[in-house]
Amino acid sequence: MHSRPLRNGGAPVALLALTVLAGFASPAAKENSFTVHNLVSDQPGVAAHLDPNLVNSWGIVTSGTSPWWVANNETATATLYNGAGMPQPAAQPLVVSVPGAPTGIVFNGTSSFVVMSGGAAGPARFLFASEDGTISGWNPAVPPTVPPPSKQAVVAVDNSAAGAIYKGLAIATTPAGSFLYAADFHNNRVDVFDGAFAPVTTAGGFVDPNLPKGFAPFGIQNLLGRIYVAYAKQDADAEDEIAGEGLGAVSVFDTEGHFLARVASGEPLNAPWGMAIAPATGFGRFSGNLLVGNFGDGRINAYDLATFEARGHLKTADHHPLVIDGLWGIGFGHDNTNTGSSTSLYFAAGPDDESHGLFGFVTPD
């Protein structure tokens, strides 16, 4: 809309009105105004807490009552933080060694996925996918450790010989049992394992019939009982993603691998990985939306959960796109001390070309 020239001495009144209005953000602007809070970093002065283990922090997960578990790709560890970023347990923070270079992480509350080591066995409470083609599990008593708990995840699946490069991991419990879903970026497939870690051939195969050539499963997440797969463009060796505007897609499947819908493709996706569903209220204009984080440019895009209509991306108070360099996993708290608020979007990132790490959260203003 173009401004009309002022007449009859109207300038002072108009300027006064503009001055008054300038002090107030429009409701629409406030509905899309978010702030990033840095909690933990490997670099001094970047966040409230310092942790040298937090390098290329990738997947994040909580049981709902546990602290956040963060998979650190570069240091091959998992570290634990509460909703305020304090390492956990407070008396003696736990650092778990994870074989390979961990990416995705899931919580397992079932009796399935038993890991064994040192004469002990028990269901893995947290499971990790790694870029070396392995899946590992952690149980506090496996292997036996003095003093407990165990500080080592145990390899349960090794597909390194097949060239697997697992970039993400999801878990689901169905009437047929519990299953793991691993995004094998190198071989362009989703590998599925049952509760005994045996490979499973699903009825649908997790095939998007119209997926552009050269794209492969990158991120994967169980959201409301459906398996969402984020695709990225493969490099020449099919080992790493190629970042670029429009280089990405997201599709949704049932737990048997049947293709249900293409959620999004092309712009504004850019090597998407992290996915989460915002709470029904309390997250501005994106409440109840599917959120998809771009690793490629650090933006967080929103989609209507029913129609998959694009809703835009999160912005800062100055109306610029909210950007988290090297953004990986995202997830909401559960309104307790360990996990933070259900309207706070927690994240992990590998800024500066994955050479550093960051754990924090995003809140609506």
MOWO-V952654 format. One record per helix or strand of 3 or more residues. SS is the DSSP state (H for helix, E for strand). FROM is the first residue (numbers start at 1). TO is the last residue. If there is no record, write none. Layout:
SS,FROM,TO + SS,FROM,TO
//
This chain:
H,11,22 + H,27,31 + E,34,41 + E,57,61 + E,68,72 + E,77,81 + E,95,97 + E,102,107 + E,114,117 + E,120,123 + E,126,130 + E,134,139 + E,154,158 + H,160,162 + E,166,174 + E,177,184 + E,189,193 + E,215,223 + E,226,234 + E,249,253 + E,259,265 + E,272,277 + H,284,286 + E,290,294 + E,300,303 + E,310,313 + E,327,332 + E,345,349 + H,351,354 + E,358,364
//
